[in-house]
Amino acid sequence: MMIQPDGEPSKSGKMKGPRQRNCNYDSFIKQKDTILIIEYIHKFAQPEWNSKEKCFTTLNRFIRPSISCDHLIIELSESAVLLNEDNIMGNEEAFNAPLDHQHIPREIVKMMIKKWKVKSIGIKFVNVTHSVIVKNLVDQKNFFTKLKLNAPRSSVNKSDRQLERVDVDLSDSSKCATGITHDNSDWNHYKNLIANIRNEFPTNQISINFSHWMQKNQVDIQEVFNNILKTVFKEEPKNLNVVIRYHADAKSFSRMNPVTNQEELIEINPCSIWFKSRQLSFSVENHSIHCSVRDLSQNGNSFVEKKKVGRRYNIVDSQNNCIIHLDVFIDEKDATPFKNQMKKQPNSFLSKIVSL
């Protein structure tokens, strides 16, 4: 839900930041990102106190239970240069510095979830924000745990509050999306995402929505498929249902055969796949699924609605009761050049998506 300037809730998902430093939530000012309210609370809670106990007492008074928030969205820049307030960095040095997503003050988020009775979490990764250089949350006294969702799993402690679901929005993501779907990349540590989400935001339901426009240089669909399995099944999760929406380029369904030097469609085993020496059941649903997305027109001067066709792939780890529902979409017209090859290879990924 969103808290509007007049304090009335709306049906959107973001919390907005209060106008001034006090414990009164009656007045709000419109801001852009959910993370702003976290930064505001973080700055409010600690400066005047020299002990962690006093800081958390203030924090407990400030995050009031009068707020009710069903769905809390946390928006994270994945192209941030993490600076403390006392750091000075020139433009050239900043653009050559390592990039990552901001730290999240764990104790603040936990208290918001508990006191505002949050039922579900949204996590949105954004590749480019208005400000490329984002200051890290300053915590010189180390009052707060710095949470990163792409950190090693061992560094993320287990929370005890069960949530209905967690929605991961990668519609404006490049680095997280690349890390999840590529074999080797600078962002491979994002393969810790699912395990860390289940530690920090315990849930049995996770959705991941990939971008239909951000990833221009896609790897082949087999590599995407294998790396999604690695990300979801990395820590042998139990009792988990993951729904993934992935928008593919038709070219990613083919590869060059090194023996024949001919381009061939990538095929799938229609019954089962192997992962970590264990057989997983695999099936493709019979009916097509459809969606519409907004995209730029050919001249780039306007937005147009584009219709996409897809198919759902189901991967089931019955031993751990873990299921992946992978919805793969393409522009149907982009598959036209491959139709003759699809007839020759009825077990290809592309043949399963597009009805001939």
N, C-alpha and C positions, 0 to 999 in steps of 0.2 A: 504494500500500500504506500501511497505518497502522502506526506503531510503538507497540505497547502498553506499559503501564508496566513490564512484565517484559522488554521488549526483543524480544519475539517479534513477527514480522510477521503482519498479518492481510490480508484481501482487500479492505479498504476503501481509500479513496484519499487519506487525509489524513495529514500528518506532525504530530506533537504536540511541544510545547515541552519542553525539558529542565528539570529542577527547579532546578539551581544553576549558578553560573558556574564551570565547569571544562571540561576537554576530554574528559570521560568521558560517553559516551552510554548507560551501563549503566542509569541511572535516569531515568525519564520521569514527568511528571505530566500528568494529563488536562487538556487545554485545549479551547477551542471551535474556533478557526479555524487553518487552515494558516498564515496570515500571522503568527501569534504566533511561530513558530520563526524566521521571517525577522527580525522585530523583535528577538528575543532575540540572534540571531547578530550583528545590526547593532550592538546596544548593547555586546556583548561585545568586538567586534573593535577599536573605535576609541578608547575614552576615555583609556587610559593611554599612548597613543602620539602623538608629535608629528610623525610622518612617515607618508606614504601607504605607503611601502615596509614599515615595521614593522607597520602596520595589516594589510596584505595578507598578510604572513608569519604573523601570528597567525590571520587568517581561514583561511589554507591549512591550518594545523595543526588548527583547530577543526572544520572541515567534513571529517570523516574518511571515507575510502573504504570503511570497514567497513560503512557504511550502504548498503543497496541499495533503490532506490525506482523501481518501474516507471512509476507514474503519480503525478505531483506536482500537487496542487491548490492554486491560489492564490485565496484568497477576498478580494474587495475591496468595501469599502463605497463606494457611489456617492453617499451623502448625508453625506459627511464635511466638517467644517470643518477645514481643514488648519492646525494650530497647531504652533509650535515649543514646546519645554518651558518656555522663559522668557517666553512670551506669557501674558498674563492677559486674559480676555475675559468680559464679563458675559453672562447668558443672552439678553437682548434683542439684544445685538450679535451674539452667536453665531448666533442663528436668522435674522438678516438678512444674514449673511455668505454669499459664494458657496460653493456646494457642489461637490465633485468627488470622484473616487476617489483613494485614497492613492497616493503615489509608491511605486514598487518599486525597491529598490536593485539596479541591474542586475548589478553584479559579483558580489553574493552569490548571486543566482538562477543566473547562469551557472556559478558554481563548484559549486553544488548539483547542477545538471543534469549537469555533467561528472563529478564525483567520485562521485555516487550512481548514475551510469549510468541516468539518467531516460530512458524511452522515449517517454512522452507527457505532455502537460500538460493540466490542467483549469483553466479560469478561470471563477470564479463571481462575478457581480456581484450585490450585495445592496442593495436600496433603503434599508432601515431595519435598523440593528443595535441591540444593547443600549445602546450609547453613541453618541448622535448626534454629539457632538464627538469626533473622532478626532485625536489628535496626529500631526502629520507626523513622519516619521522624521528625527530631528535629525542633521544632518551639517554642523556649523558649519565644519569644515575642508575640506569639499567633496572628501572621499575617494571618494565613490560617485556614479555617474551616476543621476539621478532619472528613472526610466522611467515614462511614462504612455501607456497604450494608446489614448487618444483624442487624443493630441497630433498636430501636423502630422507627416506621414510623414518629412519631411526631418530631423526631430529624433531619429528612432529609427534607430540604426546597425544594420547587417546582421550577424547572428550566423552562425557557420559550422557549427554542429552541427545536423544534420538530425534531426527528430523524426518518429515514426510518424504522430502525429495531434495535433490540439489540439481539445478539447471546450469550447465556450463555453456556460455554464449561465446562462440568463436567467430561470429559473423564479421568482426572487424579485427581478427587476429591473424598474425603472420607467424610469429615465433613459436607460440604454443602449438598452433595447428601443424607447423612444420615438424616440431619435435615429436609430436604424437604419430605422424604418418610416414616419416622418413627413416631409413636405416641409419644413416650417419649424418648428423648435422650439429651445428654449434648449440642447438637447443634440445639435445637429447635428454637433458635432465627433466624435461616436461613429462617424460614417461612415468615419473613419480606422481603425477597429478591424481589419478584415481585412488591410489593407496593413501595419499595424504588427505584427500577429501574425506575418505571414510574414517580416517583417524580424527580429523579436526571437526568434521560435520557428519557424524554417524548417520547413515541412511541406507536403505535397501533399494532406493530408486535414484538413478542418475541419468540425466539426458545431456547429450552433447550435440550442439548445432554448429556445423562448419559453415564457412563463408561460401557464397555462390559467386563471389567476384574477387576476393582478396588473393587467393593462391593461383597465380598465373603459370608458374612452372611446376606442374604436378609430376610426381613420379608415377610409375605404372600402378595399376589397380591392385596387383598382387602384393607389391611392397606396402601399399596403404593398408590392405587387408591384414597382412602379417604384423605390421606395427601396431595396429589397433588392438589385435589380440595380445601383443606383448604389454601394451599399456594397461588394458583391463585386467588381464590374468597375471600380472607381474608378481603380485604377492598372494596368489592363490586365494582370492576372495570367496567368501561363502555367503549364500543367500543374497545375491545381488542381481538386479535387473537393470541393464544399461540400454537405452534407446539412443541411436546415433543417426543423424541426418548428414549425409555427405554428398556434395555436389562435385561431380567428376567431369573432366574434359574427355570427350570421346576418344581422343588420341591416347589417353592413358590406358585404354583397354587393349592395346596392341604393343608388340615388341619385335625386334629383329631376331630371326632365327640365325644363330651364328654358323650353323651347318649349311643351310640352304641359301643363306643370305637373302631370305624373303621375309617380308613383314607378315606376322601371324597374330591372330587374336589370342589373348591369354585365356586359357581354359581353367575350369574348376572341377574338383571332384564332387559329384552331385550328392554324395551320401555322408562323407565324413572327412575330417581333417585331423592332423596330428599336431599337438602342441606339448612341449616338454615331455615327450615320450608317452603322452596320453592321448587317446582317441576322443575327439569331441564330435558330437552329432552336428550335422550341417544340413540345412534345407533352404530351399528357395520357394517363397510363396507363389502360388499360381497366378494371382491377379496383379495387375499393374497398379501403381499408386501415382498420383499426380499432384503437382503443386505449381504455383505461380510465384515468380520473383520479379522484383523491380531491377532493371538494369539500364545501362546507357544505350541510347540509340546508336546506329552506325555512324552518324555524324557527330555524336558526342554532345549534342546540344539539348537533349531532353531525355527523360526517363520513359521507358516502355515496359509493359508487362510481358514477361517471357514465360511460356508454359513449358514445364519439364515433366518427363516421364521417369518412373523409377520402379524399383522392385525391392522387396524386403528379404534380406538374408538373415537367417536365424542360426546362431552358434550356441550350442548348449553344452555346458560342463555339468553333467548330471551328478557327478561325484560331489561337487561343491554347491550344487543348486545355483549356478551362475549362468545367466542368459544374456547374450548380446543380440539385440535387434538392430541390424544395420540397414538403413534405408539409403540406397544409392540412386541419385538422380542425374540425368543428363538432358541436354537439349535434343529432342528426338530428331530434328532435322540434321544435327551434326553426325548422326549415325548412318545417314544415307550412303555415304561413300563406302561403308563397310558391309552393306547388305549382302552382296554376293559371297563375301567371306563368311558372313554369319550363317548362311545356308550350309556351307561346307563344314563349319565348326559349331554345331548346335549346342555344345556344352561350354561355350565360351561365356565369360562374364557378360559381354555385350549382348549376346543372343538371349540370355536370360532376362535382360532388362527390357529390350525392345521387341515387341511382337511383330513378326514378319507377316 
